[in-house]
Structure formats: C-alpha cells, structure tokens
Amino acid sequence: MKLLILFLICAQVSIAQIKATNTIKTKNYTAYINKEIKMPVYVKYVLYKGGGPCKRPTNWFNDSKYPMTSDAQYLKSGYDKGHLVNAEDFAFDCKLDELTFAEYNRLPQTPELNRGIWKSYESIIRQISQRDSILILCGGYWNPKKKKIVNGMEIPSDCWKVVWNLSKGKLVGAFIFTNDKVAKDTPISVDQLE
C-alpha cells in the first residue's frame, strides 16, 4: 500500500504543471511523455543486479508514433541528453541497454547535473541493485516561474529521483536536483513527499 501511495505522490508532483499525455512501454521501463513538450515527464523501472559488459550505444532513436525533441535541438544548446533510465543499469543485456537510447528516455540536463551528481546517484543506485530489487521513478519538474526554452526545448528547472526497495518495502531515498550550473541535490523525506 505504501508503494502505491508513494507512486501516486511522485506522479502528482511531477505532472502538477506538465501532464503526461501518453505512455510508452518498453521491455525494461515505462515512459510517461507529454506530446506538447515532446519529452518524458517521468519514467519508472525495476532494477536488480544492474550493470554489465555491453558497449554503450551512441545513436538515439524514436520508435514511437510521437515526435520527440530532436538531436538538432540539443546541438549547441548547452544541455546534455540526460538519460532518465541509465544505460549502464541494463548493460547486462545489450538489447535492453539499447532501449535506454530512446528519445522518450531523455531530458535536457546541464552537464554539471548529468555528468556530476546525477551520474553519482546512478552508480550508487546500481550498487544497491546488487543486493535488492528496486523500483526507480525519475523525471523532470518544470517550474512555471523559471520557464526556460532553448532551441525549442522546454527545459526542466529540476530533476527528481525516487528509489524504493521492493524486497524490504521501504524508501531508499528521494531527491530533487537543480538543473543548473550548481546542480545540487536535496533529499526529500516520506513526510515531505506526502
């Protein structure tokens, strides 16, 4: 029951201002996208024993019927193509790893966020997945007071991550990350989520 409540809270927090209009399911994750902004609002996936030897793909693709932000929009924007579902999480299966390069699994993130603290948390989460099965929810938050559009992309002001331990039935952690040159994290308690 707690897990369902947590999921509903996370979904409401993330879509308060930008609503997910469609769902795309792959073999390893579900992306909740918004057709207007042409990107995911959030994703969810389960991870157990993440990591592996697969070589990281380099080409992004869109196999959905929905247009997404293009590679050209990211070019010279100053933003990275930030994975929500990390490629390395599924490097134990090269086909699943490739699915993480779908355009509906990326958000514009500052290099400081994407290559810094976001990446650090991805590594920690993968380590946790070696011991337990975990549910990960992550996405963007578009603060209307900080609206920013670059190359036609609506830039999330913040990104967030919630990690739930499925075998123990408890919250591992919930964090909000500023999507700026500082890229700081703020832990969120269950009480604060509620």
C-alpha positions in Angstrom: 0.0 0.0 0.0 2.8 2.4 0.9 4.4 1.8 -2.5 1.2 2.7 -4.3 0.8 5.8 -2.3 4.5 6.8 -3.0 4.0 6.2 -6.7 0.8 8.3 -6.8 2.5 11.1 -4.9 5.5 11.1 -7.2 3.3 11.1 -10.3 1.3 14.0 -9.0 4.4 16.0 -8.0 5.9 15.5 -11.5 2.8 16.2 -13.5 1.4 19.1 -11.5 2.3 21.6 -14.1 3.1 19.5 -17.2 0.8 16.5 -17.5 1.8 13.1 -19.0 -0.4 12.6 -22.1 0.8 9.2 -23.3 2.6 6.1 -22.0 5.3 4.2 -23.9 6.2 0.8 -22.5 9.4 -1.0 -23.4 10.8 -4.3 -22.1 12.6 -2.6 -19.3 10.8 0.7 -18.5 7.7 2.8 -18.9 8.0 6.4 -20.1 5.2 8.9 -19.4 5.5 11.5 -22.0 4.0 14.9 -22.9 3.2 15.3 -26.6 3.3 19.1 -26.4 6.8 19.4 -25.0 7.9 16.3 -26.9 9.7 14.7 -24.0 9.1 12.4 -21.0 7.6 13.8 -17.8 8.9 10.8 -15.8 9.8 7.1 -16.2 9.6 4.1 -13.9 11.6 0.8 -13.9 12.7 -2.1 -11.7 16.3 -2.9 -11.4 18.1 -5.9 -10.0 21.8 -6.6 -10.4 22.3 -3.6 -12.7 25.5 -3.2 -14.7 27.4 -5.3 -17.2 29.8 -5.5 -20.1 27.7 -4.2 -23.0 29.3 -1.4 -25.1 27.3 1.9 -24.8 25.3 2.6 -27.9 25.8 6.1 -29.4 22.7 6.7 -31.6 19.4 7.8 -30.2 16.2 6.6 -31.8 12.4 7.1 -31.7 10.4 4.0 -32.4 7.2 5.6 -31.0 4.4 7.3 -33.0 5.1 10.5 -31.0 7.6 13.2 -32.2 10.2 13.8 -29.5 12.9 16.5 -29.1 15.5 16.0 -31.8 19.3 15.7 -31.7 19.4 19.0 -33.7 17.6 20.8 -30.8 20.3 19.6 -28.3 23.1 20.7 -30.7 24.8 23.8 -29.3 22.1 24.2 -26.7 24.5 23.8 -23.7 22.4 20.8 -22.5 23.2 17.1 -22.4 20.8 14.4 -23.5 20.3 13.2 -20.0 19.1 9.6 -19.6 16.3 9.0 -17.1 16.8 5.2 -17.3 20.5 4.9 -17.1 22.1 2.9 -19.9 24.6 1.2 -17.6 21.8 -0.1 -15.5 20.9 -2.5 -18.3 24.4 -3.2 -19.6 23.9 -6.9 -18.6 21.6 -7.3 -21.7 22.7 -5.3 -24.8 19.2 -5.2 -26.3 17.8 -3.7 -23.0 20.8 -1.3 -22.9 20.0 -0.1 -26.4 16.4 0.6 -25.4 17.6 3.3 -23.0 18.7 5.4 -26.0 15.1 6.1 -27.0 14.3 9.8 -27.4 11.5 9.4 -24.9 14.0 8.5 -22.2 16.0 11.8 -22.2 15.7 15.2 -20.7 17.8 18.3 -21.3 20.2 18.4 -18.3 23.1 20.7 -17.6 26.5 19.0 -18.0 27.0 19.7 -14.3 23.9 17.7 -13.4 24.1 14.9 -16.0 27.9 14.2 -15.6 28.1 15.1 -12.0 25.7 14.4 -9.1 23.0 12.6 -11.3 25.7 10.2 -12.5 26.9 9.7 -9.0 23.5 8.7 -7.8 23.1 6.3 -10.8 26.2 4.5 -9.6 25.0 4.3 -6.0 21.6 3.0 -7.2 23.3 0.3 -9.3 25.3 -0.8 -6.3 22.1 -1.1 -4.2 20.6 -3.2 -7.0 23.3 -5.8 -6.5 21.7 -6.7 -3.2 18.0 -6.0 -3.7 15.4 -5.4 -6.3 14.5 -1.7 -6.5 11.9 0.4 -8.2 13.1 3.7 -9.6 11.0 6.7 -10.6 12.6 9.8 -12.0 11.7 12.7 -14.1 11.6 16.5 -14.6 9.9 19.4 -12.9 9.1 22.5 -14.9 8.7 25.4 -12.5 6.4 27.9 -14.3 8.3 30.8 -12.5 11.6 29.6 -14.1 10.3 28.8 -17.6 13.2 28.4 -20.0 13.1 27.5 -23.6 16.3 26.7 -25.6 16.2 25.6 -29.2 12.5 24.9 -28.9 13.0 22.6 -25.8 11.3 23.4 -22.6 14.0 22.9 -20.0 13.1 21.3 -16.7 14.1 23.5 -13.8 14.7 20.4 -11.6 15.0 16.7 -12.0 14.0 14.2 -9.3 14.6 10.6 -8.4 12.7 8.2 -6.0 14.2 4.8 -5.1 12.1 2.2 -3.4 13.4 -1.2 -2.1 10.9 -3.8 -3.3 12.2 -6.6 -1.1 12.1 -4.6 2.1 9.1 -2.4 1.2 10.7 0.8 2.1 12.0 4.1 0.7 15.8 4.1 -0.1 15.8 7.8 -1.0 14.0 10.6 -2.8 15.9 13.6 -4.2 15.4 16.8 -6.1 18.3 18.0 -8.3 18.6 21.6 -9.6 19.1 21.5 -13.3 21.6 24.4 -13.4 25.3 25.0 -13.2 25.3 24.4 -9.4 23.4 21.0 -9.7 22.8 20.4 -6.1 20.7 17.7 -4.5 18.1 18.0 -1.8 16.9 14.8 0.0 13.2 14.5 0.5 11.6 12.5 3.3 8.5 10.4 3.1 6.7 13.0 5.2 7.8 15.8 2.8 6.6 13.7 -0.2 3.2 13.3 1.5 
